Amino acid sequence: MRGEAGESHGRLHPADIEAIVEKLASRLAGEEVVQRRPRFVDARELAAELGMSRKWVYANAEALGAERRGNGERPRLRFDVERARSALTRARPKSPPDTASPRPSRPYATRRAEPRTASAPLLPVRDDD
């Protein structure tokens, strides 16, 4: 944006730059592209869309094209669903530690244990007749 004397008052958002590039490329190629409006969702919604955990989405936020919203220490992350899907198909981001290896087999033995014998004498059973 330009003000009076040619001053710059703002910066373009990365999504706006991407839209401009796509439009220019389509014009140069001689074809018109239908303008798609990005659908931004939070990490929980994206996890459900991709069939992943929320923890996994946060661990791979940069690769999925996360956009930070806000200026605080922990700005909210928002994701364009289509951009995240295409990033996921281009290159699989790192796996979270909890799914990096297959689940261990059952933690207990599958065969029956031998019956234990009492090491101390048993108390007599009283008959209350």
C-alpha positions as CSV (number, residue, x, y, z in Angstrom):
1,M,0.0,0.0,0.0
2,R,1.3,3.4,-0.8
3,G,0.5,6.6,1.1
4,E,1.0,10.2,0.1
5,A,4.7,10.7,-0.8
6,G,5.1,7.0,-1.8
7,E,5.5,5.7,1.8
8,S,4.9,2.0,2.4
9,H,2.2,1.4,5.0
10,G,2.0,-2.4,5.1
11,R,3.2,-5.7,3.9
12,L,1.4,-8.3,1.8
13,H,0.3,-11.5,3.6
14,P,2.0,-14.7,2.2
15,A,-1.4,-16.0,1.1
16,D,-1.9,-12.8,-0.9
17,I,1.5,-13.1,-2.6
18,E,0.7,-16.7,-3.5
19,A,-2.6,-15.7,-5.0
20,I,-0.9,-13.0,-7.1
21,V,1.8,-15.5,-8.3
22,E,-0.9,-18.0,-9.3
23,K,-2.9,-15.4,-11.1
24,L,0.2,-14.1,-13.0
25,A,1.3,-17.7,-13.9
26,S,-2.2,-18.5,-15.2
27,R,-2.2,-15.4,-17.4
28,L,1.2,-16.1,-18.7
29,A,0.2,-19.6,-19.6
30,G,-3.0,-18.3,-21.3
31,E,-5.5,-20.0,-19.0
32,E,-7.7,-18.5,-16.3
33,V,-7.6,-20.1,-12.8
34,V,-10.7,-20.1,-10.6
35,Q,-9.8,-18.1,-7.5
36,R,-9.9,-20.4,-4.4
37,R,-10.4,-18.8,-1.1
38,P,-8.3,-20.5,1.6
39,R,-10.1,-22.3,4.4
40,F,-8.1,-21.7,7.6
41,V,-8.6,-24.0,10.6
42,D,-7.0,-24.5,14.0
43,A,-4.7,-27.5,14.8
44,R,-7.6,-29.6,16.2
45,E,-9.6,-29.2,13.1
46,L,-6.6,-29.9,10.8
47,A,-5.8,-33.0,12.8
48,A,-9.3,-34.3,12.3
49,E,-9.1,-33.5,8.5
50,L,-5.8,-35.3,8.1
51,G,-6.5,-38.2,10.5
52,M,-3.5,-37.2,12.7
53,S,-3.2,-36.2,16.3
54,R,-3.2,-32.5,17.4
55,K,0.3,-33.1,18.8
56,W,1.5,-34.3,15.4
57,V,0.1,-31.2,13.7
58,Y,1.9,-28.9,16.2
59,A,5.2,-30.9,15.7
60,N,4.9,-30.4,11.9
61,A,3.3,-27.0,11.8
62,E,6.1,-25.3,9.8
63,A,6.0,-28.1,7.1
64,L,2.2,-27.9,6.9
65,G,2.3,-24.1,6.3
66,A,1.1,-22.8,9.6
67,E,0.4,-19.1,9.8
68,R,0.9,-17.4,13.2
69,R,-2.0,-15.1,14.2
70,G,-1.2,-12.6,17.0
71,N,1.8,-10.9,18.4
72,G,2.1,-12.6,21.8
73,E,4.6,-15.2,23.0
74,R,2.4,-18.0,21.8
75,P,0.4,-16.7,18.8
76,R,-2.4,-18.9,17.6
77,L,-1.6,-21.1,14.6
78,R,-4.0,-21.4,11.6
79,F,-3.7,-23.8,8.7
80,D,-5.0,-23.6,5.1
81,V,-6.4,-27.1,4.7
82,E,-5.5,-27.5,1.0
83,R,-2.0,-26.2,1.5
84,A,-1.5,-28.6,4.4
85,R,-2.9,-31.5,2.3
86,S,-0.5,-30.7,-0.5
87,A,2.4,-30.4,1.8
88,L,1.6,-33.7,3.3
89,T,1.5,-35.5,-0.1
90,R,4.7,-33.7,-1.3
91,A,6.9,-34.8,1.6
92,R,5.9,-36.7,4.7
93,P,6.9,-34.6,7.7
94,K,8.7,-36.2,10.6
95,S,6.7,-38.7,12.7
96,P,6.0,-37.9,16.3
97,P,7.9,-40.0,18.9
98,D,4.8,-41.8,20.0
99,T,4.1,-43.2,16.5
100,A,7.6,-43.6,15.3
101,S,7.7,-47.3,16.0
102,P,5.0,-49.9,16.0
103,R,3.2,-50.7,19.3
104,P,5.0,-53.2,21.4
105,S,3.4,-56.6,21.7
106,R,1.3,-57.4,24.7
107,P,3.2,-56.5,27.9
108,Y,2.2,-59.7,29.7
109,A,2.9,-63.3,28.9
110,T,0.5,-65.1,26.7
111,R,0.9,-68.6,28.2
112,R,-0.6,-69.5,31.5
113,A,1.6,-69.4,34.5
114,E,2.0,-72.6,36.6
115,P,-0.2,-72.6,39.8
116,R,1.7,-71.4,42.8
117,T,2.0,-73.5,45.9
118,A,1.6,-71.9,49.3
119,S,4.8,-71.3,51.1
120,A,3.1,-71.0,54.5
121,P,0.6,-73.3,56.1
122,L,-3.0,-72.3,55.5
123,L,-5.4,-71.4,58.3
124,P,-8.1,-73.9,59.1
125,V,-11.6,-73.2,57.9
126,R,-14.1,-72.8,60.7
127,D,-17.4,-74.5,60.5
128,D,-20.1,-72.2,62.0
129,D,-22.7,-74.9,62.6
